[in-house]
Amino acid sequence: MSDLQIRAATHADVQAVLTFWKESAEGTSVSDDVDDVDGVTRLVERDPGALLLALVDGVVVGSVIAGWDGWRASLYRLAVLPSHRRRGISSALLRTAEERFLALGGRRVDAMVLEANATGRALWEAAGYRREDHWRRWVKPLAR
């Protein structure tokens, strides 16, 4: 897409990102009940390059969180607006995220993928990612 722009999110994008996720994210996330302006703002402040957005005419049509903690590269929240799917947006976001990780010294990327999202699983496989069945994610909500 020639009119596609990929860039890091800014404070000004936070509300648009939250609205976008409600419309575009497949399935449910363990953090859906705590996604809020403060949380996304903290992400943007802590790691300004982590939340990557795809925009067309200034409208958020895709996102991915490319988190880097100095040791591991992790991908979360890959999503594309339903009306803009199958146009290479997710591939462009993943390419940008992978370039970010390489520049930071990353050697391997982990991606969070919902089991119930068959479309998402197919996308990740097509992008060269492989499921590792010997790993399971263990979670514990932190008390507030």
N, C-alpha and C positions, 0 to 999 in steps of 0.2 A: 504494500500500500504506500503510495508516494506521499500521501498526506499524514502518515503516521509519525508521531513524535514519541520517543521513549526518553523519560527523564526521571530523576529522583523527585519524590514528593517534597513539598514545602509545607510550612504551617498553614498556608492559605488553602491547601488541598484537603485538609483533614476531614471536613464535613462531607465533601464530595466523595472521598474514599469510603466513608461509612455508608453513605447512600448507595454507592456503587456495589459494595459488598452485599448489601441486603438484596439487591436485584440480581446479582450475577453469580454469587457463590453457590456451588452445588452442594446439596446435603446440609449437614449441620456441623459446626465446629465446636470443640469443647469450650471455646472462648466466646461464642456468640452472645452469651448473656452478659459478658463483661466488655465487649467492644464498645468503646466510648471515645469521646474527644480527648480525654486525658491520656488514655492508653496509646492512641495513635500519635498524639503529640509527643509523648515520651519516646516513642520509637524514632520519630523524625529527629528529635533533639539528640538522643543517644548515639544514633548511627545515621547521619543525614543521607547516606547513599543506599540504605537498606531497602526502603520502600520505593520500588520502581513502578512507574505509571506509564501506560500507553494512552496517548491522547489523539483524538481526531477532532479538528476544529475546536480545540480547547476543552473537549468533553472527555472525561475518563472513560475509556472503553476496555481497559485491562490493567491488571496489577499483579505483582509478585513481590513477596518479601524475601530478599536475599540477605539473610543474616550471617554475619561473620563474627566469631568470638575470638579470633586469633588462632584458633586450633581447628575448628570445624566450619564448614560451609553448609548452610541449611536453607532450603527453599520452602516457603509457606504461601498460602493464599494466592496461588496462580488462578486467576479468574479472568474471563473475557465476557463482556456484555453479550447476551444471547444474539442480539441483532448484528453483531460484528464477528461472530465465530466463523471459522474456516476461511480466514483471510490472512493467516500467518502471524497474527498478533501474539499468540502464546509463544511461537517460535522466536519472534523478535525479543520478547521479554526474557526468555530463557537464555538466548545468546548474550544479551546485555548482562544478565546476572552472572553467567559463567565467565565472561570477560572481567567482570568486577572481581570475582573470586581469584582468577588467575593473577590479576594485578596485585592482589593482597597476599599472594603466596599459597592460596588454597590448592589442594591436590585431589580432593574428592568432594563430591556434593551429595548430601542427603536431601530427599524430598519427602514432605508429609503429604500423603495421598489417602483420601478416604476410601475404604474398601468398597463401599456401596456405589461409588462413582465410576461406573464402567467406562464412560466416555473419558474421564480424567485418566484412568489407568491406561487406556489405549494411547492417549496423547503422550504420557510419560514414556511408555515403551517405544513409541515412534521417535521420541527425542533421544533415545539411547540409554534410558534409565532402566535398571533391572530391580525387580522386587527381591528382597532378601528375607526369606521366610524364617530364618533363624533368629531374627530380631523382633522384639515387640516393644512397643512404647508403653511405659509406665507413667502414670500421671497422678498428681496429688494437688488439688486446689489449695491455694494458700489462704488462710483466714485473713480477713480484712478487719 
